Amino acid sequence: MSTNQQNKEEEVDLGSLFLIIGNGFKKLFNFIWMLITGIFHFLILILLFIKGNMVKLLIAALIGGGIGSYLEFTKEKTFGSDLLVQPNFKSTKQLYNNVNYYNDLVAQKEVDLLAGTFGISSEEAKSIRKFTVTPIKSENDILEAYDELVLSIDTLTVKSYSFNLFKRAFTDYDYKVHNVHVESIDSKVFGNLDKAIISSITKNNYFNKLKNITRENLFRTDSLLRENLSQIDSLRQVYMKVMLVEAKKSTTGTSIDLGGDKRTTKELELFQTNRIINKDLKEVSEDISEKSEIINVISNFQPVGEEIKGIGQNYIFILAGLGILLISLFLLLKELNMYLENYKKK
């Protein structure tokens, strides 16, 4: 094969490649243009629909807003307050079960049971409208939990259990902090609720056993680490004395080397061990502060609740929007019916 023929074939191959790439870009741009024109056409249809039915939509909004205004000004004011807690020893599920039980009592209007549970009057119990509990979701909680898992199992198991798989298995109960929300028409009932909610968890014998065992282990570990730290300090003092003695010998003309390199290595090892123990002591102190209680209260209910407001709670906006939605569906169904009737005549 001659050189000229080979060059011609290479030029043909390059030309075909550029042609394929050009066709690909052309199809991509055409698709994007069709998408943009389709969206624009859809928006024009919506605007034409609004323009053609403006009066009907306004009437529906006014009717819905009028009914909503009456309901808004006659409804009872509702107040809310939040209790932020951090459950320990896997007591989160018990907290959720208890809060759901309180909410069932409200739904079933078990006023006497509700009053007895929280130690409040029947009138105060009647004023309560809702109990809810939700996690304060944080990506850090998932990362820390996965890190603990990685440190507690072997490498082969970690490889077969990816972070994404762990994240999908992470439930609401696994988050650290949870929010208990209460709604009531009495703004001053909330200060009497948190004690009963907390004590319903802390009086559990199983959780108390776990708490006591955990506290004993943590304090034992703390004492052992402090003892090890004291022993390391003593060893460091011994090495310091040896160094002073050898320094005096060197000033009198003695040139004997008593393993200086090894001594320096041991001093570095002691320093590193001292740093590790101090880090462990810090972690144990943090665990003691977090796990000394079955459930840690981050923020109590406010004595006076905050009035619940907002567009999502306002009947004027809700019913006005509902009126527009219903009349729009009715008009669209009417146009669809007309289109089907005309289609049958073709």
PyMOL commands that set and color helices and strands:
alter all, ss='L'
color gray80, all
select helices_A, chain A and resi 3-52+54-74+92-107+111-118+122-127+139-152+155-159+163-169+172-174+190-192+194-202+205-251+260-291+311-313+315-345
alter helices_A, ss='H'
color red, helices_A
select strands_A, chain A and resi 79-87+128-135+178-184+295-299+306-307
alter strands_A, ss='S'
color yellow, strands_A
deselect
rebuild
show_as cartoon
